[in-house]
Amino acid sequence: MMIGIRQKLILGFSGLLVLVLVMGVLTIRQIDSLGGAIDIILRQNYRSVIACQKMKESLEQIDRGVLLTFTGHYDEGLSSIRLPENNFRNALQIELGNITLPGEHQKAMRIRALFIEYSRIIDLVTDQSQDLSLRQKRYFQTLLPLFQEIKQFSGEVLEMNQANMNRANDSARRMAASAHNTMLAVILACAVIALLFSFQAHRWILMPIKKLIASAEEISRGNLDLVLDTTSNDEIGQLSRSFNDMAATLRKMRKTDMDTLLRTRSATQEVFKALPVPIAVLDQNGEIEVSTETAENYFGLKPGVNVHDLGHEWMTELLQNKEKQEYGGDTLENKRYIQHFAGNRESFFLPQAVPVPAGTALILRDVTQIIEQLELKRSVIATVSHQLRTPLTSLRMSIYLLLEERIGTLNSKQAELLYAAREESERLSHILDDLLDLNRIESGKANLNIQLCSPFRLATEGVDPFTAEARDRRVNLVNTVPEGVPEVMADPERIRHVFANLLSNALRFTPPEGSITISACEDEDNVRFSVANSGEGIASEHLEHLFEQFYRVPGQQEESGIGLGLSIVKEIIEAHGGTVGAESNPESGSIFHFTLPVFSPSRA
């Protein structure tokens, strides 16, 4: 019959359970015996001891009261007799109701008879009508011997009960010692059985499990040829047989997977080489494992070569910061692309390091066409803006001359049309200014006059030009920037331009009786400025596009601009090394915020 692990465990734990039950029964019996001995001490003898002590104390108090009546303190002595006399009777009654020892009843009855006689003699001795010498004679001849005899019998009863308490105490100690020895023997027996069970459990369970663990570790290291011993008929034997079946299946799968992997790897390498994008896969040490032909031709990224030996500093920096995605997370506007000359052609690549298992994938995206388009766009914008400025200036001058009626008087319809033309020409002039500013900032030609600035002063200078307009629109414009905010590194003129764009937008979209709040607070190594308005909010799908060039939220009026203001804000703040962002709730307004770096000696 096969004995499984479950039966073996039940067998071992059953023995321990029996010992625990035996130990528990013996312990309960010993505790009950000890409780009985203690009950004898406390219930049977202790009350008698206390009663005898009270009788002796009361008797002495009565005797002192009698002596006081002889010394001229008759009333005081008489009052000192009555209460102890009652106490003696109560204590004697307790003793008579707690007779537990042989001979104790006779002595207690003798005390009772003597005290009755003693009480009678006290009445004669304390009779004030009798002569003092006669009273004293009766005290020494009759009362005092009775006092000593009662006291003697009370002491004998006390000693009898104390002796019995000592015997009960000795018996309790012997039972405690016996219980101690019994418990010790049972504990030792449990320990021996537990050790035997542990030894058997080690042979039955732990040793086979350790063999299985060692075999599993061998298989995890790739040794699929391992075969386990399957002679046991218990669950461990069944597990070993299942283990052998699993290893055999894994061996077949490994062979199939290796064949597939070799075919896939060969095909992947051929396809990989033909990719037009420069890509190289590196191991953890920077050695190239596989690369495309364009990566080999443009940057020398050949398999077997270590990228640190190629002399490209940007490549080393990129690999060191791959977890931060220093290059891969940047955009073309940040100028983090790589310029490369091949033959007579200039190319631009945006590098990206992507962590892959046990290595890194280096991807260089060709952005030459994008760069050329950006440069063309900037050139076109600059050329068109400059070409339009001269005729626009002449047109504005002509309109102003006509409105001043220097050439002739205008009728109301002509004046109305000229006013509209003046507003449109002013709007066109602002658009051209924004395009030129944006072009200068993007091209790096707009030099920043960086200096140490107070956030409070920057906010104040940014808000002051809009105070009158806010009052006219019945909008509450509040500057809550405190004076204690750390100083920042900024170009004051450019930051005023930032506030002008943000506040003009906030005023445009804040209804009468609304509010605009400017605030600032320290945020790690930066100061975060915020412009919050209580106007109509912006839907979440538009927030991520707000700072893009020429982007306008659908539904805005034409006079709200062409979508360059926030783009200029973004370019100015990023040129300062800060960030911009926006938050909005369609029901509670919008918050536009930007950060400027806090002044530190290392940045100065």
ROGU-820661 format. One line per 3 residues: their letters; for each residue x, y, z of C-alpha. Coordinates in pm, 1 decimal. Example, Ala and Ser with C-alpha at 12.3 -4.5 7.8 and 13.67 -1.06 7.14 Angstrom:
% ROGU-820661
AS> 1230.0:-450.0:780.0  1367.0:-106.0:714.0 .
END
This chain:
% ROGU-820661
MMI> 0.0:0.0:0.0  140.4:344.6:-97.5  188.0:584.7:194.6 .
GIR> 165.0:943.1:70.4  305.4:1262.6:217.6  -36.5:1349.3:358.5 .
QKL> -51.9:1021.5:554.6  303.7:1068.7:678.5  225.8:1418.2:804.4 .
ILG> -96.2:1298.9:972.7  96.8:1016.1:1142.1  362.3:1247.6:1280.2 .
FSG> 126.6:1520.6:1394.2  -112.7:1268.7:1553.9  161.6:1157.0:1796.7 .
LLV> 230.5:1516.3:1890.7  -142.5:1579.2:1935.2  -177.2:1281.1:2173.8 .
LVL> 113.9:1408.0:2384.1  -36.1:1756.5:2395.9  -372.2:1612.8:2510.7 .
VMG> -203.1:1402.0:2783.1  -3.3:1699.3:2899.1  -317.5:1912.0:2907.4 .
VLT> -513.2:1656.7:3116.3  -228.6:1617.4:3367.0  -191.0:1992.5:3392.1 .
IRQ> -562.4:2042.8:3462.3  -557.4:1775.9:3734.1  -253.9:1925.7:3905.7 .
IDS> -406.3:2272.6:3888.3  -729.8:2141.6:4046.3  -528.5:1976.7:4330.8 .
LGG> -333.2:2293.1:4393.0  -656.5:2489.3:4394.3  -800.8:2257.7:4660.4 .
AID> -495.2:2300.5:4883.7  -508.2:2674.6:4849.9  -882.9:2666.7:4924.4 .
IIL> -811.2:2483.8:5249.3  -562.7:2748.5:5349.0  -782.3:3043.1:5257.2 .
RQN> -1133.4:2918.6:5334.7  -1097.3:2677.9:5631.8  -810.5:2808.7:5843.9 .
YRS> -753.8:3170.6:5749.3  -1092.9:3287.1:5885.6  -1028.4:3112.0:6218.1 .
VIA> -683.8:3271.3:6246.9  -826.3:3618.5:6188.2  -1111.2:3554.0:6437.3 .
CQK> -868.4:3442.1:6713.1  -647.6:3745.2:6654.3  -950.6:3974.0:6685.1 .
MKE> -1058.8:3796.9:7006.9  -714.3:3850.4:7160.6  -704.4:4214.6:7053.0 .
SLE> -1059.3:4277.9:7186.1  -974.7:4105.4:7516.7  -670.4:4328.4:7568.0 .
QID> -878.3:4640.2:7490.3  -1139.1:4530.0:7750.9  -864.9:4480.8:8008.5 .
RGV> -724.9:4828.4:7944.2  -1077.0:4975.4:7981.0  -1117.3:4801.7:8321.4 .
LLT> -783.4:4941.5:8439.6  -890.9:5292.4:8330.5  -1191.5:5271.7:8567.1 .
FTG> -944.2:5223.1:8853.9  -745.9:5538.8:8769.3  -1030.3:5790.1:8790.0 .
HYD> -1132.5:5773.4:8422.8  -1442.4:5573.8:8485.3  -1657.3:5693.8:8192.2 .
EGL> -1372.9:5665.1:7941.9  -1283.6:5320.1:8065.5  -1645.5:5202.1:8060.0 .
SSI> -1691.5:5320.3:7697.0  -1364.2:5142.6:7604.0  -1508.9:4814.5:7730.8 .
RLP> -1842.8:4795.0:7542.4  -1721.8:4807.7:7179.3  -1435.1:4552.9:7219.8 .
ENN> -1680.7:4330.6:7411.8  -1913.8:4324.8:7107.9  -1616.3:4269.1:6874.8 .
FRN> -1507.4:3970.8:7085.4  -1853.6:3815.2:7066.9  -1863.8:3862.3:6684.0 .
ALQ> -1519.2:3708.4:6638.9  -1613.4:3419.1:6869.6  -1928.8:3361.6:6664.1 .
IEL> -1715.4:3344.1:6344.7  -1485.6:3090.2:6507.5  -1776.7:2877.2:6626.3 .
GNI> -1913.4:2875.2:6268.0  -1575.7:2772.7:6112.8  -1476.2:2463.7:6315.8 .
TLP> -1254.8:2246.3:6088.6  -1002.1:2071.9:6315.3  -1036.2:1797.1:6583.2 .
GEH> -1049.0:1950.1:6935.6  -1115.8:2298.9:6797.3  -1484.0:2286.6:6895.5 .
QKA> -1413.4:2200.3:7261.7  -1164.8:2484.9:7293.1  -1402.5:2731.5:7126.9 .
MRI> -1686.4:2629.2:7363.2  -1450.1:2665.5:7658.9  -1364.5:3019.5:7542.1 .
RAL> -1737.7:3095.0:7518.2  -1806.2:2972.6:7872.1  -1509.7:3160.5:8015.6 .
FIE> -1607.6:3481.9:7837.3  -1962.4:3460.4:7980.1  -1812.0:3440.3:8328.8 .
YSR> -1561.5:3710.8:8236.4  -1844.0:3944.3:8129.1  -2029.5:3885.0:8455.6 .
IID> -1721.9:3965.7:8665.8  -1661.0:4280.3:8456.9  -1999.5:4413.5:8564.6 .
LVT> -1902.6:4364.5:8930.8  -1553.8:4508.9:8889.5  -1685.5:4818.0:8707.3 .
DQS> -1973.7:4874.0:8955.8  -1900.6:5226.1:9081.6  -2115.8:5170.3:9391.4 .
QDL> -1860.9:4918.6:9519.8  -1551.0:5020.5:9710.5  -1243.4:5072.3:9486.5 .
SLR> -1025.1:4837.1:9691.7  -1292.8:4564.3:9671.4  -1315.7:4611.4:9293.3 .
QKR> -937.7:4594.2:9256.5  -927.6:4279.1:9469.8  -1188.1:4109.3:9252.4 .
YFQ> -992.4:4213.6:8940.8  -669.4:4052.2:9054.6  -829.8:3745.2:9214.5 .
TLL> -1100.2:3662.3:8957.6  -1102.1:3876.8:8643.6  -731.5:3870.7:8556.8 .
PLF> -703.8:3484.5:8577.0  -1010.9:3460.5:8348.1  -847.9:3708.7:8108.0 .
QEI> -528.0:3500.3:8094.3  -715.6:3172.6:8050.5  -933.3:3307.3:7764.3 .
KQF> -626.4:3450.9:7600.4  -447.4:3117.2:7636.1  -732.2:2917.2:7476.3 .
SGE> -761.1:3176.8:7191.0  -387.8:3139.4:7127.5  -418.3:2758.7:7120.4 .
VLE> -699.0:2776.6:6860.3  -486.5:3023.8:6659.5  -183.8:2792.4:6670.6 .
MNQ> -395.6:2491.5:6568.3  -519.9:2672.2:6252.8  -174.5:2814.1:6169.2 .
ANM> -22.9:2467.1:6199.7  -289.7:2327.8:5965.3  -218.6:2612.3:5717.6 .
NRA> 150.2:2522.5:5722.6  67.0:2158.0:5654.7  -160.9:2257.6:5363.2 .
NDS> 112.3:2486.2:5228.0  367.2:2202.3:5241.4  121.2:1976.2:5063.0 .
ARR> 65.1:2239.7:4790.5  439.8:2273.0:4743.1  479.7:1897.2:4708.3 .
MAA> 198.0:1888.1:4451.7  357.7:2180.2:4261.6  691.9:2001.8:4253.1 .
SAH> 518.8:1686.6:4133.7  335.9:1883.7:3863.5  665.7:2043.4:3761.2 .
NTM> 836.7:1707.2:3725.3  539.5:1559.2:3538.6  523.0:1851.2:3297.1 .
LAV> 898.2:1839.4:3243.6  880.9:1468.4:3160.1  594.5:1523.1:2915.6 .
ILA> 776.1:1816.1:2751.0  1090.3:1606.4:2710.4  882.5:1326.6:2558.5 .
CAV> 723.2:1575.8:2316.5  1065.4:1711.3:2224.7  1199.6:1361.6:2156.0 .
IAL> 898.6:1271.1:1941.1  921.2:1606.9:1759.5  1290.4:1543.7:1685.3 .
LFS> 1209.1:1196.5:1555.7  928.0:1336.6:1342.2  1158.0:1613.9:1212.1 .
FQA> 1420.8:1356.4:1118.2  1162.1:1146.7:937.3  1012.3:1454.8:770.0 .
HRW> 1360.5:1542.8:648.7  1397.6:1196.8:496.0  1041.6:1176.3:359.5 .
ILM> 986.5:1535.0:237.2  1277.7:1777.1:262.1  1548.3:1565.7:96.7 .
PIK> 1331.6:1482.1:-209.2  1221.9:1848.7:-233.8  1586.4:1965.2:-220.4 .
KLI> 1666.3:1725.2:-502.1  1376.3:1868.3:-699.8  1497.3:2224.8:-632.3 .
ASA> 1850.3:2136.9:-745.8  1707.0:1975.0:-1058.1  1489.5:2278.2:-1130.7 .
EEI> 1795.9:2504.7:-1098.7  1984.2:2282.8:-1342.3  1695.2:2304.0:-1588.8 .
SRG> 1682.8:2683.8:-1543.1  2051.5:2693.5:-1640.5  1963.0:2510.0:-1960.4 .
NLD> 2042.0:2150.5:-1863.2  1732.6:1988.8:-2011.5  1905.8:1648.1:-2033.1 .
LVL> 1863.7:1593.5:-1658.4  1659.1:1287.3:-1550.6  1520.6:1260.5:-1194.3 .
DTT> 1495.0:949.9:-975.1  1136.1:818.7:-978.0  1164.2:515.4:-742.6 .
SND> 940.4:671.0:-473.9  568.1:598.0:-494.6  443.8:902.0:-303.9 .
EIG> 358.3:1249.4:-435.0  728.7:1336.8:-468.3  773.4:1039.7:-700.0 .
QLS> 473.3:1149.5:-906.1  616.0:1502.3:-923.7  954.2:1366.5:-1034.5 .
RSF> 792.8:1170.5:-1317.2  600.3:1480.5:-1425.1  928.1:1673.0:-1409.9 .
NDM> 1095.2:1424.3:-1643.0  802.9:1447.1:-1886.7  824.2:1827.7:-1878.4 .
AAT> 1201.7:1819.8:-1944.9  1148.9:1588.8:-2242.4  884.5:1824.1:-2383.7 .
LRK> 1112.8:2122.6:-2328.2  1396.5:1948.4:-2510.1  1173.6:1901.3:-2814.5 .
MRK> 1049.6:2259.4:-2796.8  1403.5:2394.9:-2757.8  1518.7:2215.5:-3068.5 .
TDM> 1220.2:2348.8:-3264.8  1265.8:2701.5:-3126.1  1638.0:2705.2:-3204.2 .
DTL> 1571.7:2610.5:-3564.0  1304.0:2878.7:-3592.7  1524.2:3135.2:-3418.7 .
LRT> 1815.3:3075.6:-3652.4  1592.3:3117.9:-3956.2  1428.0:3429.2:-3810.3 .
RSA> 1759.7:3584.5:-3709.7  1909.8:3529.7:-4050.9  1606.0:3681.0:-4222.0 .
TQE> 1597.5:3970.8:-3974.2  1961.8:4057.5:-4034.6  1908.3:4066.4:-4411.0 .
VFK> 1595.1:4280.7:-4379.2  1760.0:4499.7:-4113.5  2053.4:4581.1:-4337.9 .
ALP> 1820.9:4694.8:-4613.9  1637.2:4952.4:-4396.3  1694.3:5311.2:-4517.8 .
VPI> 1711.2:5454.5:-4161.8  2045.1:5439.3:-3972.8  1979.0:5192.8:-3689.8 .
AVL> 2223.3:4999.0:-3470.7  2156.0:4754.2:-3186.3  2417.7:4764.5:-2907.8 .
DQN> 2485.3:4535.9:-2614.8  2525.4:4659.8:-2257.4  2894.1:4746.1:-2315.8 .
GEI> 2823.3:4956.5:-2624.7  2940.4:4699.9:-2878.9  2738.3:4691.1:-3200.7 .
EVS> 2558.7:4362.3:-3261.3  2368.7:4446.7:-3582.2  2327.5:4760.4:-3790.9 .
TET> 2182.3:4886.5:-4116.8  2396.5:4973.3:-4417.8  2312.6:5343.2:-4383.7 .
AEN> 2437.7:5334.8:-4021.2  2765.9:5177.3:-4140.3  2814.1:5422.4:-4427.6 .
YFG> 2715.5:5743.7:-4245.8  2848.6:5689.1:-3892.0  3077.8:5383.0:-3908.6 .
LKP> 2840.3:5173.6:-3693.6  2964.6:4830.8:-3802.6  2892.4:4507.1:-3614.0 .
GVN> 3169.3:4425.9:-3366.2  3275.0:4791.7:-3322.0  3233.6:4966.6:-2985.7 .
VHD> 3055.9:5302.0:-3021.9  3279.0:5457.0:-2753.0  3577.6:5409.1:-2986.2 .
LGH> 3421.0:5602.5:-3275.9  3487.7:5946.3:-3123.7  3127.0:6075.1:-3142.4 .
EWM> 3077.9:6267.2:-2817.1  2705.8:6314.1:-2877.5  2666.6:5936.7:-2913.8 .
TEL> 2842.4:5868.0:-2581.8  2628.9:6131.2:-2406.4  2313.3:5988.6:-2562.9 .
LQN> 2388.4:5636.2:-2438.3  2472.8:5762.2:-2087.6  2137.6:5941.1:-2065.6 .
KEK> 1921.6:5686.1:-2242.8  1698.8:5638.2:-1936.2  1622.5:6012.3:-1937.9 .
QEY> 1568.8:6015.4:-2316.8  1778.0:6333.9:-2341.2  1785.0:6324.9:-2718.9 .
GGD> 1496.2:6098.2:-2803.9  1243.3:6310.0:-2618.2  1349.7:6640.3:-2778.2 .
TLE> 1199.4:6810.8:-3078.5  1347.5:6993.0:-3374.0  1273.6:7326.2:-3215.1 .
NKR> 1530.3:7246.7:-2944.1  1810.2:7207.5:-3203.9  1920.8:6869.1:-3066.3 .
YIQ> 1965.2:6714.2:-3410.1  2300.9:6602.3:-3556.0  2452.2:6770.0:-3860.8 .
HFA> 2635.0:6533.4:-4096.8  2818.1:6588.1:-4427.4  2835.0:6304.9:-4679.4 .
GNR> 3000.7:6395.5:-5010.2  2863.5:6735.4:-5111.1  2534.1:6694.9:-4925.5 .
ESF> 2445.5:6821.9:-4578.8  2211.7:6597.4:-4379.2  2045.7:6625.0:-4037.8 .
FLP> 1958.6:6335.3:-3805.6  1757.9:6325.8:-3483.7  1918.1:6053.8:-3264.3 .
QAV> 1723.1:5843.5:-3018.0  1839.8:5573.4:-2776.8  1571.7:5315.6:-2700.1 .
PVP> 1638.5:5062.2:-2418.9  1585.3:4704.2:-2536.6  1639.6:4375.0:-2351.7 .
AGT> 2012.7:4342.1:-2269.5  2110.1:4646.9:-2471.7  2013.4:4962.7:-2657.4 .
ALI> 1873.0:5042.4:-3001.4  2032.5:5354.0:-3152.9  1797.3:5513.8:-3409.1 .
LRD> 1896.2:5816.9:-3619.8  1589.9:5958.8:-3792.0  1664.4:6158.5:-4107.0 .
VTQ> 1508.4:6503.4:-4056.1  1691.0:6678.1:-4340.4  1374.4:6753.0:-4531.3 .
IIE> 1201.1:6883.3:-4217.8  1495.7:7112.1:-4135.5  1503.7:7244.6:-4490.2 .
QLE> 1129.0:7310.3:-4476.8  1166.5:7495.0:-4145.8  1446.7:7709.0:-4284.1 .
LKR> 1243.6:7777.0:-4598.0  942.2:7871.6:-4388.3  1147.7:8111.1:-4176.8 .
SVI> 1303.3:8264.7:-4485.7  964.9:8307.6:-4652.8  811.5:8456.3:-4337.6 .
ATV> 1100.6:8700.2:-4293.1  1098.2:8800.9:-4660.4  722.7:8838.9:-4683.7 .
SHQ> 702.5:9028.8:-4352.9  972.3:9275.6:-4458.0  824.9:9315.9:-4807.1 .
LRT> 477.4:9383.6:-4663.9  591.5:9628.1:-4396.2  679.0:9914.3:-4637.7 .
PLT> 349.3:9921.6:-4832.8  157.6:9859.4:-4509.5  324.5:10159.4:-4347.4 .
SLR> 232.5:10377.3:-4647.5  -124.5:10246.4:-4638.3  -159.0:10321.3:-4264.1 .
MSI> -20.4:10673.6:-4315.5  -267.3:10737.4:-4596.3  -559.4:10619.9:-4385.6 .
YLL> -455.4:10844.1:-4094.9  -422.6:11144.8:-4329.8  -767.8:11080.5:-4469.3 .
LEE> -917.3:11046.3:-4119.3  -757.8:11374.4:-4014.7  -941.4:11530.4:-4317.6 .
RIG> -636.4:11719.4:-4438.8  -720.5:11638.7:-4798.1  -1092.4:11691.6:-4774.5 .
TLN> -1402.7:11645.3:-4566.7  -1541.2:11292.7:-4526.8  -1903.0:11197.7:-4504.4 .
SKQ> -2014.6:10953.2:-4233.1  -2007.7:10648.2:-4461.4  -1654.4:10726.4:-4582.6 .
AEL> -1534.7:10783.7:-4222.8  -1688.4:10454.4:-4112.1  -1508.5:10264.5:-4390.2 .
LYA> -1176.2:10435.9:-4311.6  -1207.8:10352.5:-3940.9  -1261.1:9986.6:-4033.0 .
ARE> -962.7:10002.3:-4269.7  -746.4:10154.0:-3992.1  -839.0:9876.3:-3746.5 .
ESE> -764.2:9607.2:-4004.3  -431.0:9768.5:-4097.0  -336.1:9786.5:-3727.0 .
RLS> -429.3:9421.4:-3689.2  -220.6:9332.9:-3995.1  71.8:9529.6:-3849.5 .
HIL> 47.8:9333.7:-3521.5  40.3:9005.6:-3715.4  355.8:9104.2:-3905.7 .
DDL> 525.3:9202.1:-3576.1  434.9:8863.5:-3425.3  566.5:8681.1:-3732.3 .
LDL> 895.1:8869.4:-3720.9  933.0:8813.3:-3343.9  860.6:8444.6:-3380.7 .
NRI> 1104.6:8414.6:-3670.1  1381.9:8593.8:-3476.7  1333.4:8376.6:-3165.9 .
ESG> 1324.5:8051.1:-3361.9  1635.3:8141.5:-3558.3  1824.0:8241.2:-3243.4 .
KAN> 1873.3:8602.1:-3359.3  1668.1:8746.7:-3073.9  1934.7:8788.7:-2804.4 .
LNI> 1805.4:8780.3:-2448.2  1915.0:9040.7:-2193.9  1921.2:8800.3:-1898.3 .
QLC> 1946.4:8968.3:-1557.5  1847.5:8917.7:-1195.5  1475.9:9002.2:-1156.9 .
SPF> 1220.8:9011.0:-879.3  907.9:8801.6:-960.2  696.6:9061.5:-779.7 .
RLA> 832.5:9340.6:-1001.5  796.1:9134.0:-1320.5  430.3:9060.8:-1238.5 .
TEG> 360.7:9423.2:-1142.8  513.7:9560.7:-1463.9  322.1:9301.2:-1664.8 .
VDP> -14.8:9381.0:-1500.4  -1.6:9763.4:-1487.5  -67.7:9824.0:-1863.4 .
FTA> -392.5:9622.4:-1841.3  -537.9:9777.2:-1523.5  -741.3:10042.4:-1706.5 .
EAR> -872.4:9799.4:-1969.1  -974.5:9552.1:-1697.0  -1161.1:9829.6:-1514.0 .
DRR> -1338.8:9931.8:-1835.6  -1442.0:9571.0:-1895.2  -1555.7:9538.3:-1528.5 .
VNL> -1308.0:9254.2:-1472.7  -1134.9:9217.0:-1135.0  -758.6:9199.5:-1211.9 .
VNT> -566.4:9082.5:-900.4  -189.2:9049.0:-857.7  -118.7:8809.7:-566.1 .
VPE> 255.7:8759.4:-627.9  430.5:8802.6:-287.0  751.4:9001.7:-251.2 .
GVP> 934.3:8714.1:-81.5  951.7:8486.1:-388.8  1317.7:8408.7:-485.1 .
EVM> 1466.9:8617.0:-766.3  1482.4:8468.8:-1116.5  1707.6:8498.4:-1421.9 .
ADP> 1506.9:8661.7:-1701.7  1488.1:8930.3:-1972.0  1232.9:9180.3:-1828.4 .
ERI> 1129.6:9311.2:-2171.6  1056.2:8961.8:-2303.3  868.1:8858.9:-1986.5 .
RHV> 649.7:9172.1:-2020.9  569.3:9047.6:-2371.7  472.5:8708.8:-2218.5 .
FAN> 241.8:8875.3:-1962.8  94.9:9095.3:-2237.5  -5.5:8793.5:-2447.0 .
LLS> -146.2:8596.6:-2153.7  -336.8:8891.1:-2000.8  -478.5:9010.7:-2333.3 .
NAL> -611.8:8658.4:-2396.7  -749.7:8637.0:-2040.3  -929.9:8973.6:-2075.1 .
RFT> -1070.6:8872.8:-2413.6  -1231.6:8557.1:-2275.7  -1334.8:8676.6:-1925.6 .
PPE> -1692.5:8811.8:-1901.4  -1786.7:9124.1:-1700.8  -1781.3:9074.4:-1321.2 .
GSI> -1526.4:8796.1:-1375.9  -1175.6:8783.9:-1228.3  -815.1:8735.0:-1342.0 .
TIS> -554.7:8633.1:-1082.5  -176.1:8646.2:-1124.5  22.2:8433.7:-876.8 .
ACE> 373.1:8291.8:-833.5  537.4:8034.4:-608.0  868.8:7854.8:-575.0 .
DED> 878.1:7517.9:-753.9  1208.0:7334.8:-682.0  1474.4:7527.2:-883.9 .
NVR> 1216.2:7744.6:-1061.6  948.8:8001.6:-992.4  608.9:7912.2:-1134.9 .
FSV> 392.2:8201.9:-1256.1  19.3:8150.5:-1318.4  -249.8:8358.1:-1489.5 .
ANS> -595.2:8226.0:-1397.9  -926.8:8356.9:-1531.1  -1286.0:8274.7:-1445.2 .
GEG> -1409.4:8294.1:-1802.3  -1519.5:8025.5:-2039.6  -1287.1:7725.2:-2023.7 .
IAS> -1117.2:7530.3:-2300.3  -1209.0:7174.6:-2394.9  -943.2:6916.4:-2307.0 .
EHL> -888.3:6810.5:-2671.2  -763.3:7161.2:-2754.2  -523.3:7211.2:-2459.3 .
EHL> -231.5:7019.5:-2610.7  -243.6:7230.2:-2931.2  -273.9:7577.1:-2773.4 .
FEQ> 96.9:7662.0:-2808.5  124.5:7547.1:-3169.7  171.5:7811.0:-3439.8 .
FYR> -148.5:7935.2:-3610.0  -368.9:7715.6:-3388.1  -697.1:7874.4:-3286.3 .
VPG> -964.1:7712.2:-3071.6  -1274.6:7654.4:-3289.5  -1554.2:7906.9:-3239.0 .
QQE> -1333.9:8213.7:-3172.5  -1400.1:8541.4:-3344.6  -1169.7:8656.7:-3626.3 .
ESG> -1043.7:8957.0:-3429.4  -906.5:8724.1:-3158.6  -584.1:8676.6:-3362.8 .
IGL> -428.8:8419.9:-3592.8  -282.9:8191.7:-3323.8  74.5:8322.7:-3284.8 .
GLS> 61.7:8484.2:-2937.9  92.2:8164.9:-2734.8  355.4:8029.4:-2976.7 .
IVK> 566.0:8338.5:-2906.6  512.0:8287.6:-2531.3  634.3:7929.5:-2561.6 .
EII> 945.0:8029.2:-2760.9  1036.6:8307.7:-2513.8  996.9:8090.7:-2203.2 .
EAH> 1185.3:7795.1:-2352.3  1464.1:8036.0:-2453.1  1486.7:8120.5:-2080.5 .
GGT> 1512.9:7749.8:-1995.5  1158.1:7730.5:-1858.7  836.5:7549.9:-1948.3 .
VGA> 480.5:7657.7:-2032.0  147.9:7483.5:-1991.3  -224.4:7528.8:-1955.1 .
ESN> -503.4:7377.9:-1747.0  -872.5:7432.9:-1800.2  -1217.0:7331.7:-1694.4 .
PES> -1500.9:7427.9:-1930.2  -1707.9:7537.1:-1628.2  -1449.1:7722.3:-1414.5 .
GSI> -1207.3:7898.2:-1649.1  -844.3:7842.9:-1747.5  -496.4:7866.7:-1593.4 .
FHF> -188.9:7942.9:-1804.6  143.9:7895.7:-1628.3  514.7:7920.5:-1703.8 .
TLP> 838.4:7875.1:-1509.3  1160.3:8076.2:-1487.4  1483.9:7947.2:-1330.8 .
VFS> 1570.3:8068.2:-979.9  1896.1:8262.2:-950.2  2195.0:8058.1:-829.9 .
PSR> 2569.5:8139.9:-840.1  2630.3:7846.6:-1077.2  2387.0:8000.1:-1332.1 .
A> 2513.9:8353.8:-1295.8 .
END
